[in-house]
Amino acid sequence: MLIDIHTHASLYRTVPRRDGGFFVTPDEIIEMLDGNGIDMAVVLPLVSPSMRTTLIPPEEVLEICRRHADRLIPFCNLDPRQETNTPDGDFTRYFQIYKELGCKGVGEVTTNLYFDDPLVANLFRHCEAAGLPLTFHIAPQVGGYYGLVDDLHLPRLEATLQRFPGLRFLGHSQPFWAEISADVTEGNRNSYPKGPVTPGRLIDLFDRYPNLYGDMSAGSGFNAVSRDPEFGYNFMETYQDRLLFGTDIVHPDQELPLVEYLHSAVQQGKISKQAFAKIAWQNANRLLQLGIP
């Protein structure tokens, strides 16, 4: 079984992305899941305007997931500036209502503010109180990017993990996964570094903070575990309780290399069947409280 922790879809095709494409439709995402042997998938709203041509609010995601309720799992999302645009805005009723409507988590948080901005901390505080896990995207700087901003070696993320120990954070994006190796630099942290891995900052964060999880989606997650295969297999085995399979589906013709990579890893005995099952679906089942036996 495979549960995809990270996908996107949209009901409407209005303003295209800068590359001229559109997000997959509800029917297209089901076709992609079927074609890649993926049983269920989380659909993430996009509510922050940073680097966006269109927004996908939680209400749209709820309708997408309603159309395929046996396959798609809704997350909700808020921009930290919502409601009052102050650090004391009350988001309680938002998360209460979204949870009642079936949302299982929050994200993808892509607002281009610093990770420790008081507005962002307020969002985290409410997510922690609501008991919802949160998926974040890290950016290398303010301006010209989408995602919460952190510095090299992720000091702001570490402070946040300390401040909100009850909030399960799902890490994602190039500046997050590049930190798997100690040779990460300012010049390559927002890319897909190649070559052997020397255990880096991310390993330390996984060891220190049990509320940090790894969203393995997109090129960044796949690159982290495949650039140095033997290290990647050991990493997946070691942190099998806190890694989650994902694809970051956006457009219909997208390649999803992590699917085959995980299947090959377990078939060749590079990772255990137990690690595969946890990464493939059991961790998502537990974290999102899906109740799949």
C-alpha positions as CSV (number, residue, x, y, z in Angstrom):
1,M,0.0,0.0,0.0
2,L,1.1,3.6,-0.7
3,I,-0.2,6.8,0.9
4,D,1.1,9.9,-0.7
5,I,1.6,12.6,1.9
6,H,2.0,15.5,-0.6
7,T,0.0,16.4,-3.7
8,H,-1.8,19.3,-5.3
9,A,-4.9,19.6,-7.4
10,S,-7.3,22.3,-8.5
11,L,-10.9,22.4,-9.7
12,Y,-10.3,25.4,-12.1
13,R,-8.0,26.3,-14.9
14,T,-7.9,30.1,-15.1
15,V,-4.4,31.8,-14.9
16,P,-1.7,29.3,-15.8
17,R,1.5,28.9,-13.8
18,R,4.6,30.7,-15.1
19,D,5.6,27.6,-17.0
20,G,2.3,27.7,-18.8
21,G,0.9,24.6,-17.1
22,F,-2.0,24.0,-14.7
23,F,-2.5,21.9,-11.6
24,V,-4.0,18.5,-12.2
25,T,-7.8,18.1,-12.0
26,P,-9.5,15.8,-9.5
27,D,-9.9,13.1,-12.2
28,E,-6.3,13.6,-13.4
29,I,-4.8,13.1,-10.0
30,I,-6.8,9.8,-9.6
31,E,-5.4,8.7,-13.0
32,M,-1.9,9.4,-11.8
33,L,-2.4,7.6,-8.5
34,D,-3.8,4.6,-10.4
35,G,-0.9,4.6,-12.9
36,N,1.7,4.6,-10.1
37,G,0.0,2.1,-7.7
38,I,-0.7,4.8,-5.1
39,D,-3.8,4.0,-3.0
40,M,-4.5,7.3,-1.3
41,A,-3.1,10.8,-1.3
42,V,-3.1,14.0,0.8
43,V,-4.2,17.1,-1.2
44,L,-2.6,20.3,0.1
45,P,-4.1,23.8,-0.2
46,L,-2.0,26.8,-1.3
47,V,-3.2,30.0,0.3
48,S,-0.2,32.3,0.5
49,P,0.3,34.7,-2.5
50,S,4.1,34.3,-2.5
51,M,5.1,33.3,-6.1
52,R,1.6,32.2,-6.9
53,T,-0.5,32.9,-10.0
54,T,-3.6,31.2,-8.5
55,L,-4.6,30.1,-4.9
56,I,-6.2,26.9,-3.9
57,P,-8.1,27.4,-0.6
58,P,-9.1,24.7,1.8
59,E,-12.7,24.9,0.6
60,E,-11.6,23.9,-2.9
61,V,-9.5,21.0,-1.6
62,L,-12.5,19.8,0.5
63,E,-14.6,19.6,-2.7
64,I,-11.8,17.9,-4.6
65,C,-11.5,15.3,-1.9
66,R,-15.3,14.9,-1.6
67,R,-15.4,13.8,-5.2
68,H,-13.0,10.9,-4.4
69,A,-13.5,10.4,-0.7
70,D,-12.1,6.9,-0.8
71,R,-8.8,8.1,-2.3
72,L,-8.1,11.7,-1.3
73,I,-7.3,13.2,2.1
74,P,-7.8,16.9,2.7
75,F,-5.5,19.2,4.5
76,C,-6.4,22.8,5.5
77,N,-4.2,25.8,5.5
78,L,-4.1,29.4,6.7
79,D,-1.8,32.3,5.8
80,P,-0.2,33.6,9.0
81,R,-1.4,37.1,8.1
82,Q,-5.1,36.0,8.0
83,E,-7.8,37.3,10.3
84,T,-6.1,40.3,11.9
85,N,-2.5,40.2,10.4
86,T,-1.2,40.3,14.0
87,P,0.7,37.8,16.2
88,D,-2.4,37.4,18.4
89,G,-5.0,36.5,15.7
90,D,-7.3,33.8,16.9
91,F,-7.3,30.8,14.5
92,T,-9.1,28.5,16.9
93,R,-12.4,28.4,15.1
94,Y,-10.8,27.8,11.7
95,F,-9.0,24.7,12.7
96,Q,-12.1,23.5,14.7
97,I,-14.3,23.8,11.6
98,Y,-11.8,22.4,9.2
99,K,-11.2,19.4,11.5
100,E,-15.0,18.8,11.6
101,L,-15.1,18.9,7.8
102,G,-12.4,16.2,7.7
103,C,-9.1,17.9,7.3
104,K,-6.2,15.8,8.7
105,G,-3.4,18.3,8.8
106,V,-2.2,21.8,7.8
107,G,-0.1,22.9,4.9
108,E,1.7,23.3,2.6
109,V,2.8,26.4,4.5
110,T,4.6,28.5,1.9
111,T,4.4,32.1,3.2
112,N,7.6,33.9,2.5
113,L,8.2,35.1,6.1
114,Y,11.0,34.1,8.5
115,F,10.4,30.7,10.2
116,D,10.4,32.5,13.6
117,D,8.3,35.5,12.6
118,P,5.8,36.2,15.4
119,L,2.9,35.8,12.8
120,V,4.2,32.3,11.9
121,A,4.7,31.4,15.5
122,N,1.1,32.3,16.1
123,L,0.0,29.9,13.3
124,F,2.2,27.1,14.8
125,R,0.8,27.7,18.3
126,H,-2.8,27.2,17.0
127,C,-1.8,24.1,15.0
128,E,-0.2,22.6,18.1
129,A,-3.3,23.3,20.1
130,A,-5.5,21.7,17.4
131,G,-3.4,18.6,17.3
132,L,-2.8,18.8,13.5
133,P,0.5,18.0,11.8
134,L,1.9,20.7,9.6
135,T,3.8,20.5,6.3
136,F,6.2,23.3,5.5
137,H,8.3,24.5,2.6
138,I,11.6,26.2,3.4
139,A,13.0,29.1,1.2
140,P,16.6,30.5,1.3
141,Q,15.5,34.2,1.5
142,V,12.7,36.7,1.6
143,G,11.7,37.8,-1.9
144,G,11.8,35.9,-5.1
145,Y,10.8,32.6,-3.4
146,Y,7.9,30.9,-1.7
147,G,8.3,29.2,1.7
148,L,9.3,30.0,5.2
149,V,12.8,31.4,5.4
150,D,15.6,29.9,7.3
151,D,19.4,30.3,7.3
152,L,22.0,27.7,6.4
153,H,22.0,24.8,8.8
154,L,18.4,25.6,9.8
155,P,18.8,27.4,13.2
156,R,15.3,28.9,13.0
157,L,13.7,25.5,12.4
158,E,15.6,24.1,15.5
159,A,14.3,26.9,17.7
160,T,10.8,26.3,16.4
161,L,11.0,22.5,17.1
162,Q,12.1,23.4,20.7
163,R,9.3,26.0,21.1
164,F,6.5,23.7,19.9
165,P,7.3,20.2,21.0
166,G,3.7,19.0,20.6
167,L,3.5,20.0,16.9
168,R,4.5,17.4,14.3
169,F,6.4,19.2,11.6
170,L,6.7,17.6,8.1
171,G,9.9,19.0,6.5
172,H,10.0,19.6,2.7
173,S,11.9,21.5,-0.1
174,Q,15.5,21.8,-1.2
175,P,16.9,23.9,1.7
176,F,15.5,21.3,4.1
177,W,16.7,18.1,2.4
178,A,20.1,19.5,1.2
179,E,20.9,19.6,5.0
180,I,21.1,15.8,5.0
181,S,24.8,16.3,4.1
182,A,27.4,18.4,6.0
183,D,28.8,19.7,2.7
184,V,25.7,21.9,2.0
185,T,26.6,25.5,1.2
186,E,24.8,28.8,0.6
187,G,25.4,28.1,-3.1
188,N,23.8,24.7,-3.4
189,R,21.2,24.6,-0.5
190,N,18.3,25.5,-2.8
191,S,19.2,22.9,-5.4
192,Y,19.8,19.1,-5.6
193,P,23.3,18.5,-4.4
194,K,25.0,15.3,-5.8
195,G,27.6,12.9,-4.6
196,P,28.4,11.1,-1.3
197,V,26.7,12.2,1.9
198,T,28.5,13.1,5.1
199,P,25.9,13.1,7.8
200,G,24.7,16.7,8.2
201,R,22.5,19.0,10.2
202,L,19.3,17.2,9.3
203,I,20.6,14.0,11.0
204,D,21.2,16.0,14.2
205,L,17.7,17.5,14.1
206,F,16.1,14.1,13.6
207,D,18.1,12.7,16.5
208,R,17.3,15.6,18.8
209,Y,13.6,16.3,18.0
210,P,11.0,13.6,17.8
211,N,8.4,16.1,16.5
212,L,10.4,16.4,13.2
213,Y,9.2,14.2,10.3
214,G,10.5,14.0,6.7
215,D,8.2,14.6,3.7
216,M,10.1,12.7,1.0
217,S,8.2,14.2,-1.9
218,A,9.5,16.1,-4.9
219,G,12.9,16.1,-6.4
220,S,14.4,17.3,-3.1
221,G,13.2,14.3,-1.1
222,F,14.1,11.8,-3.8
223,N,17.5,13.3,-4.3
224,A,18.3,13.2,-0.5
225,V,17.9,9.4,-0.4
226,S,19.2,8.5,-3.8
227,R,22.3,10.7,-4.3
228,D,24.3,8.3,-2.1
229,P,22.2,5.1,-2.3
230,E,23.9,3.2,0.6
231,F,23.6,6.2,2.9
232,G,20.0,6.7,1.7
233,Y,19.0,3.1,2.5
234,N,20.5,3.3,5.9
235,F,18.8,6.7,6.5
236,M,15.4,5.2,5.6
237,E,16.0,2.2,7.9
238,T,17.2,4.3,10.8
239,Y,14.4,6.9,10.6
240,Q,11.7,4.6,9.4
241,D,9.3,5.9,12.0
242,R,9.5,9.5,10.8
243,L,9.7,9.4,7.0
244,L,6.7,9.6,4.8
245,F,6.4,8.7,1.1
246,G,5.2,11.6,-1.1
247,T,5.4,12.8,-4.7
248,D,4.4,16.5,-4.9
249,I,2.1,15.8,-7.9
250,V,1.4,19.1,-9.6
251,H,1.0,18.4,-13.4
252,P,-0.3,15.4,-15.3
253,D,2.9,14.3,-17.1
254,Q,5.1,14.4,-14.0
255,E,7.6,11.7,-13.3
256,L,7.4,10.1,-9.8
257,P,10.8,8.4,-9.3
258,L,10.4,7.7,-5.6
259,V,7.7,5.1,-6.3
260,E,10.0,2.8,-8.2
261,Y,13.0,3.6,-5.9
262,L,11.2,2.5,-2.8
263,H,9.8,-0.7,-4.4
264,S,13.3,-1.6,-5.7
265,A,14.9,-0.9,-2.3
266,V,12.7,-3.4,-0.5
267,Q,12.7,-6.0,-3.3
268,Q,16.5,-5.9,-3.4
269,G,16.7,-6.2,0.4
270,K,18.3,-2.7,0.7
271,I,15.6,-1.7,3.3
272,S,13.5,-4.0,5.4
273,K,9.8,-4.8,4.7
274,Q,9.0,-3.1,8.0
275,A,10.8,0.1,7.0
276,F,9.1,0.1,3.6
277,A,5.6,-0.4,5.1
278,K,6.1,2.4,7.6
279,I,7.4,4.9,5.0
280,A,4.9,3.8,2.4
281,W,1.7,4.1,4.4
282,Q,1.8,3.2,8.1
283,N,3.4,6.4,9.3
284,A,0.8,8.5,7.4
285,N,-2.0,6.3,8.8
286,R,-0.7,6.9,12.3
287,L,0.1,10.5,12.0
288,L,-3.2,11.5,10.3
289,Q,-5.3,9.1,12.3
290,L,-6.8,7.5,9.3
291,G,-7.8,4.3,11.1
292,I,-6.7,1.9,8.3
293,P,-6.2,-1.6,9.9
